Amino acid sequence: MPFDPKQRPPLDRVRDADLIILGSGASGLTAALTALLAGLRVVVLEKAPHFGGTTARSSGTAWVPNNRMMRNEGITGDDERAATYLEGLVGNRGPRRPWQAFLDTAPRMQADLADRAEIAFRPMPAAPDYRPEIDGAGSGWRPLEPLPFDGRKLGGYFDLLAPPIPELTVFGGMMVTRAEAGQLVHAEKSLRAMMLGARLTGRYVRDRLKYKRGTRLVMGNGLVARLLHEVLKRGGLVYEDVTVTGLNTDDGEAVTGVSYQRDGKAGALNAARGVVLAGGGYPSSQAWRARELPTPTPDHSPAAPFACGTTIELALAIGATLGAPGLDNGLWFPSSLRKRADGSLAVFPHIALDRAKPGGIIVNQRGRRFANEALSYHDFVRAMYAANDDEPCIPAWIIGDRRFLRRYGMGIIRPRTPFLKPYLADGYLKYGATVEELAAKIDVPAEELQKTIQRFNGFVRSGVDEDFSRGSTIYQRSNGDPAQEPNPCIGTVGETQLYAVELHPTPLGTSRGLSASIDGEVLRETGDPIPGLYVCGNDMQSCFAGEYPGAGAQIGMGMTFGWRVARCTADRT
Ligand SMILES: Cc1cc2nc3c(=O)[nH]c(=O)nc-3n(C[C@H](O)[C@H](O)[C@H](O)COP(=O)(O)OP(=O)(O)OC[C@H]3O[C@@H](n4cnc5c(N)ncnc54)[C@H](O)[C@@H]3O)c2cc1C
């Protein structure tokens, strides 16, 4: 029988659950699924009109060191290497216990959900960790990519699944993986790529006869769809559009359930084992951003719109406390902004496709480079903030010539986009026939920009960036162009026909969250747990103390602690 949200019991008829979970991203749904596997009755309440949160917009990669797939390949000892890495990365910025719990649990979580449910990933053997200069960093295999999922299996719930960021899809609704996108760009050069394009497009066209978007779901959308499917299969109840107004307690002590509003009606739901907060942190709240993130306060985020800290506020209202502040409490993408035809704003993350490619540079408002453009997105934005103390770097500009734009694209503009006019017309893309002309368009000193380009071009032959060491690590080079020698990240920036796109720091998530035990028990300032209250995902204090070890660190962490929380509640009698 296909799943049908109309067949759900109305929420106001559901009075009791074992576990109530607030939030339906990867963390909340992992907690839900794990609790269902343990035989608990689970209700997921989602504030947004759609399920999936930021996870549904993400690449869906999960960082799982020492995972079973690596061990099956004969790669052993990764637990120790990863511990050395996290020791070096986190250092004294955060305690060891939480990240050690992550390392001990993540491979068990992944194997358990693969064996007992259909949560399927494949390894990414060529995805190095983000800080290869630190001892113990991996050169691949730790990041796992979710397998595609057929959205049709969700029945009527498919329409309730949050869509991906449209600019990350083809034709505004067809999803492709990063590897597929890479193949499709050069489709005319290979029969295999051409056939892939034909197959994907054929499926998409058929889908569109019946559905609002493609049903072949990949990346984060595929991951949450898969989790949701497994939750529904096991009788989990999930409700969208629910505003939880308070956590109910037993004489102000143990959390016993929630009060909520839905369809204009107030209700209450009891939880025998507890309530799990999985609201995705506060990347989308201007008030929280102003309070917790560095200045200038970012005005935009590519994260889900309801990841606004309201779950954290519910906990703070009954005596919970935030963890220690980190370096900047944010997890970052440099993003460009563009108004869509419907008036909404596209916040497009420059993850890896353009910044590290040869022939481009990023300059500040003085026309000077200020950082290694090939750093991870998180570290690049941190460098942007640090450099902004000396010279205005927010916003900054990514610059490349026509060849660069055509070959690699820039932000929303894909490689080999034939018509640039719309992007130029709305100001997303700036153009200058000469350096001087571009400098005037982006309001940076022309002489300085000229000097910057010439100095950078002086590094091309040797491949050594004497200023910022661009392309000096395996991670940075993995995002360059292997055809460029000697350094895949350093190529000549032309001095005519130049283009630029403006870049802003935008939080993809937040790292300062509720103080919690390694089982996700929410703690008071005294360090005592609030009975019946749990947390996971971005709502929880980051076990990496705000550092970003590698691709998938957020989802890996969220799923791992979601799994731990559910097992902890299930073990309690
Ligand atoms: C474009 C993009 C790509 C990314 N790619 C990756 C990646 O590949 N790997 C990775 O590790 N990280 C990635 N990230 C970051 C990652 O997606 C998030 O950090 C992670 O998904 C957060 O998971 P979560 O479960 O904590 O929150 P979410 O997935 O945001 O889910 C939280 C849910 O809680 C709901 N909610 C909020 N408040 C309430 C409330 N009061 N009551 C009920 N529900 C509430 C929200 O509406 C939301 O649906 C990416 C982020 C972006 C923007």
The ligand as a MOL file (V3000), in Angstrom:
LIG
                    3D

  0  0  0     0  0            999 V3000
M  V30 BEGIN CTAB
M  V30 COUNTS 53 58 0 0 0
M  V30 BEGIN ATOM
M  V30 1 C 24.0380 23.4110 0.0080 0
M  V30 2 C 24.4890 22.6620 1.2250 0
M  V30 3 C 25.2520 21.5170 1.0650 0
M  V30 4 C 25.6820 20.8150 2.1980 0
M  V30 5 N 26.3370 19.6380 2.0200 0
M  V30 6 C 26.6870 18.9090 3.1040 0
M  V30 7 C 27.2470 17.6170 2.9660 0
M  V30 8 O 27.3610 17.0760 1.8670 0
M  V30 9 N 27.6210 16.9580 4.1010 0
M  V30 10 C 27.4760 17.5070 5.3490 0
M  V30 11 O 27.8600 16.8860 6.3280 0
M  V30 12 N 26.8990 18.7080 5.5020 0
M  V30 13 C 26.4720 19.4000 4.4270 0
M  V30 14 N 25.8410 20.5910 4.6030 0
M  V30 15 C 25.4550 20.9680 5.9760 0
M  V30 16 C 24.3570 20.0020 6.4400 0
M  V30 17 O 23.4020 19.8660 5.4110 0
M  V30 18 C 23.6610 20.4350 7.7200 0
M  V30 19 O 24.5970 20.8730 8.6680 0
M  V30 20 C 22.8970 19.2370 8.2790 0
M  V30 21 O 22.0900 18.6680 7.2660 0
M  V30 22 C 22.0400 19.6440 9.4500 0
M  V30 23 O 21.2790 18.5260 9.8260 0
M  V30 24 P 20.2380 18.6420 11.0130 0
M  V30 25 O 19.5110 17.3550 11.0510 0
M  V30 26 O 20.9230 19.1150 12.2260 0
M  V30 27 O 19.2850 19.8210 10.5680 0
M  V30 28 P 18.3250 19.9990 9.2910 0
M  V30 29 O 18.6430 19.0670 8.2000 0
M  V30 30 O 18.3330 21.4570 8.9770 0
M  V30 31 O 16.9240 19.6310 9.8860 0
M  V30 32 C 16.3520 20.4040 10.9020 0
M  V30 33 C 14.8520 20.4190 10.7270 0
M  V30 34 O 14.2550 20.9030 11.9230 0
M  V30 35 C 13.1810 21.7470 11.5860 0
M  V30 36 N 12.8770 22.6090 12.7310 0
M  V30 37 C 13.4840 23.7480 13.1060 0
M  V30 38 N 12.9060 24.2330 14.2190 0
M  V30 39 C 11.9210 23.3750 14.5570 0
M  V30 40 C 10.9670 23.3320 15.6150 0
M  V30 41 N 10.9150 24.2800 16.5540 0
M  V30 42 N 10.0970 22.2990 15.6590 0
M  V30 43 C 10.1340 21.3210 14.7150 0
M  V30 44 N 10.9990 21.3230 13.6890 0
M  V30 45 C 11.9000 22.3310 13.6180 0
M  V30 46 C 13.6830 22.4740 10.3690 0
M  V30 47 O 12.6050 23.0280 9.6290 0
M  V30 48 C 14.3950 21.3460 9.6190 0
M  V30 49 O 13.5130 20.6680 8.7680 0
M  V30 50 C 25.3840 21.3030 3.4970 0
M  V30 51 C 24.6270 22.4570 3.6540 0
M  V30 52 C 24.1650 23.1290 2.5310 0
M  V30 53 C 23.3340 24.3550 2.7240 0
M  V30 END ATOM
M  V30 BEGIN BOND
M  V30 1 1 1 2
M  V30 2 1 2 3
M  V30 3 2 2 52
M  V30 4 2 3 4
M  V30 5 1 4 5
M  V30 6 1 4 50
M  V30 7 2 5 6
M  V30 8 1 6 7
M  V30 9 1 6 13
M  V30 10 2 7 8
M  V30 11 1 7 9
M  V30 12 1 9 10
M  V30 13 2 10 11
M  V30 14 1 10 12
M  V30 15 2 12 13
M  V30 16 1 13 14
M  V30 17 1 14 15
M  V30 18 1 14 50
M  V30 19 1 15 16
M  V30 20 1 16 17
M  V30 21 1 16 18
M  V30 22 1 18 19
M  V30 23 1 18 20
M  V30 24 1 20 21
M  V30 25 1 20 22
M  V30 26 1 22 23
M  V30 27 1 23 24
M  V30 28 2 24 25
M  V30 29 1 24 26
M  V30 30 1 24 27
M  V30 31 1 27 28
M  V30 32 2 28 29
M  V30 33 1 28 30
M  V30 34 1 28 31
M  V30 35 1 31 32
M  V30 36 1 32 33
M  V30 37 1 33 34
M  V30 38 1 33 48
M  V30 39 1 34 35
M  V30 40 1 35 36
M  V30 41 1 35 46
M  V30 42 1 36 37
M  V30 43 1 36 45
M  V30 44 2 37 38
M  V30 45 1 38 39
M  V30 46 1 39 40
M  V30 47 2 39 45
M  V30 48 1 40 41
M  V30 49 2 40 42
M  V30 50 1 42 43
M  V30 51 2 43 44
M  V30 52 1 44 45
M  V30 53 1 46 47
M  V30 54 1 46 48
M  V30 55 1 48 49
M  V30 56 2 50 51
M  V30 57 1 51 52
M  V30 58 1 52 53
M  V30 END BOND
M  V30 END CTAB
M  END
